[in-house]
Amino acid sequence: MELRQLRYYQAVAEELHFQRAARRVNLSQPALSHQIKRLEEEVGVILIDRSRNHAALTPAGEAFLARAREILAVCDTALREARDIGGAEPEVLRIGYVEFINLGAVARSVAAFRAADPARKVEQRDLHTAEAYAAVKEREIDVGFGVLPVTHPTLKFRKVAEGWWGLILPEEHAWAVRESLSISELDDAPLILFDRTLNPPLYDSWMTRFAEANITPNIVFTTKQVQTALTMAQDGGGLFLVASYVVDPVPVGFRLLRLTGFDNQIAVGAAWHEDNKTQLLADYLALLRAQL
């Protein structure tokens, strides 16, 4: 019996879904199923009942899970103690994203990762989408967050947020009584946009979208800070064009109007290299999924 088999089993036992567990431990689903079958053969009993639409633990599987957790916890503690005594460099998880995406799940997952093992460090880099995915591809970081799709064939990813484009405006604005707004109505409207350096291709796509709608955008301000844009919008300085997940929930005193007249969908994903099989990454991805 190998420790990795116990970790695989723990993932399946906690997810109760082989596909989700496979993503969690960075294995293919058939490979994970094979490992669990080998473990059951070695133990001599069925641990997971596969006769239903989803996996379920047998009574033996419940008991085995409790002991497996104890064994893995002891091993992790022993590893940390040995590294501390030997003066080994702390493990460092490297993450890349821009603060502007404002995803609570990212902040919560990082906090949970640090709390689970204070000896592990997290290095966060300010990288826009293209930079983050390129850094993952070159193995400069472990996880990169950015706007989907991910086009690099060596990268795996999972969606962490999805939404639509809208306008943030004060509740007292004349348009605040509406639910949506056509992009064609934005001609000459004072707009606050994200700074181009945060995501050059995405910014340029908006310029193209404006041109296709035959309007000339009146961009009064660009910013790298969500709060700066909100403050300016509250003071009547402009209408904040933003993805809905960035302002979820909508701040008090504002309305978010959905824009229409184009394919209004946007999503953010977490990407990692397919060859990154480290336990460090697997543990973080498990915590990230728990926050979604």
N, C-alpha and C positions, 0 to 999 in steps of 0.2 A: 504494500500500500504506500502511495506517495502523497506528500503534502499537497501537491497540486491537485490530486484527485479530491482531497477533502475540500479544497477551495472551490473546485468545480461543483461538488455536491452542495456546498453551502449556497452557491449562487442559484442552482436549480431549486433547492428547498425553499429559499427565500422569495424567489420570483414566481415559482410554480408555473413556469412557462419556459420551455426549452429555448425558444428563439430569443427572448429577452435575456435569458441567462447567458446564452452564447455571445451576445453583444457585450454583456457585462465583463466576461472573461476573455474577450478577444479571440474566440474560437468560432469555427463554423458549427452550425447546428448538428450535422452528422458526426463531426469529431467529438463534440460534447456528449452526444448520446452514446457514442462508443465508449467514452471514458466512464460514464455512469454505469453502463452495462458491465464493464470490467470490474468496477468497484463492487457492484452487487454480487458478481460471481465470486470475488474474493471474500466478501463478508459472508456469503452463503444464504442471503435472504433478499427478498424484494424490498427496496427502500422507497421507491416511487411508483405509485399506481398510475399507469398510463392508459387505463381503460376508459377514462372520461374524456370530455372535450379539452380539459386542461389537466396538468399534472397535479397529483395530490400525494401527500406523504402517508405511508402506511404507519401503523403504530411503531414498528421497528425503525422506520425512517425518522419518526419524531425523536425517538430515543437516541438514534445515531447522530442526528443533527446537534443535539445538546452537547454530546461528547466531542463532536468534531469542532464545534465552536471553542470549547475549552482547550483542545489541543492546539488549534491555530492561535489562540490568544497567548498561550504559554510560549509557543515558538516565536511569535512576534516580539514578545517581551524579551526572550533570550537574545534575539537578534539585536534589538535596540541596546540591551545592556552590553553585549560584546562590542558593538560599534562604539559605544560611549567610552568603555574602558580602553579600547584600542586606539582611540583618538581618530576614528574614521570620519571622513567628511560626511555631513548630514545629507540625506537624500533630498533632492530638490526637484519639485514639479514646476515645469516652466509653462506658463499660460500666456497667450497673446490675444488681446482684444482692445477695442477702444471704449473708454468709459461711457461714451455717448449712447451706446446701445442700451444701457441702464437695465440690465436683466437681473432681477432679484435672485433668480436661481443660481446665477454664477457666484454672486457674493455669498449666498447661503452655503453653496457647495464648498467654496474655499474655506469658509469659517468652520464647517463640519470636518473638512479634511485636516485642518490644523488642530482642531479639538481632539480628533481621534488619535493623533500621534504627534505631540508637540515637537518631537525630534525631527520630523519631516518639515522641510521648508517649502514655501511657495514663492516663486519669482514671477511677477506679473509685468508683462511688457506692453507698452502702448503701440499697438499695430493695427492698421486698418485691414479690411477684409483681404485684399490681395496680398499684403505683406504677411498677414497671419497664416494664410494657407501656404504661401511660399516657404515660410519659416518651418512649418510642420513638414512639408515635403523634403526640406533639407535637413531635417532632424535637429533644428536649432531650438525648437520648443516642442513640448509634448502635446499640447492641445491648443488649437486656434479657433476663436469664435469669429464668425462673420456672416454676411448675407449669403444665402444659398442662391444658385447651386454651387456645389463643389465640383470642379472639373478635372482636378488632378487624379489620374487613375490609381495612384498609389495610396490615396487617402480614403479612410473610412469616415463616416459622419453620421450624426443623428440630429434631427430637428429639435431645437430647444425652445423656439418661440415662433409664432406666426401672427400676422396681422394684416393691416391695410393702411393706406396713406390717408391722412386727414388733416384738417386745419384746426389748430387750437386757437380759441378766441375767448375773450372775456364774456361772462354771462350777460352783460349789459349791451353787447354788440348787437346791431340790427339783425345779423344773420343767426344769432344764437337760438332763435325759435325754430330753426330748421334742423332736419336730421342729416341732410346731405347737401352737397354742392357740386355742380358740374365744373370740370376743369376749365371749360370755356368761360366761366364767370370770373376767373382769376385775372383776366386782362386788366392791368393797371392796379390791381389790389396790392397793397404793401406787404411783401412776403419776407419772412425770416426763415432762412434755410440752414441746414448743417453745412459746416465749412467743407470745401471741396477736398481738403487734405485728409479728411476722415474716410472718404471712399470716393476717389476720383471717378471710377467708372459709373458708380451710382449717381453721383452729381451730374455727370455728363448725360446720363440717360434721362434725367429730368429736363435738361436743356433741350434734348431731342424731343421729349414728350410735349414740352411747351410749343416748340416749333411745329410739330404735327397738329397741334390744336389751334394753330394760327393765332397765337397770343404772344405778346411781348411781356415777359415777367418783370415786375417791378420789385427787384430784390433790394430791400433796404438794409439788410444786415445778414451776415453769415457768422456762425458761432460754433465752437467746439463744446460748449457747455449747455446742457438742457436748462438748467436753472436760469442762466442768462437770457435765453430765449423766452422763457415763461415770464420773467420779470419785465422784459421789454413788451411782450404781448399784453400783460396786465396793465401797463402804463399807456397802452394805445399806440405803441410804436410799430406795430405790424401784426400780421397773422402768421402763426408758427406752423410751417409745413413739416409734418413729422409722421413717422410710422407709429401705429397705435400701441405697439408693445412698449415703446419708449416712455409713454405716459399712461401706463396702466398700474393703478387706477388713475383716472383723470383727476388732476388736482382740484381742490375746492375753489370755486369761483370761476371755473372755466367750462367751456363746452368743447367737445371734439366732434366735428362734422366730417362725415365720410365723403371722400371725393369720388366722383363718378365720371364716366366718359372714357375710361381706359381699363385695361386689365389690372385691377387694383388688388394685388396680392404681393406680400413680401414675407420672407421667413429668414430666421437666423439659425445657424447650425453650429455644432461643435465638431471639429475635424481632428483626426489623429492619423499617424502613419500606420499602414497595415502591418508593418514589421515591428512595431513597438509592442512587445509582449510583456513589458515590465509589470510587476505587481503594483508598483506605484501608480501607473496609469489606470490599471484595472480598478484599484481601490477608489481613485478619484471619479472615474466614470460611474461607478456604482453610487457614489454619494451625489453626483450630479443628477443622475436619473431619479433618485429619491426626492429631489427638490422640484422636479418638473410636475 
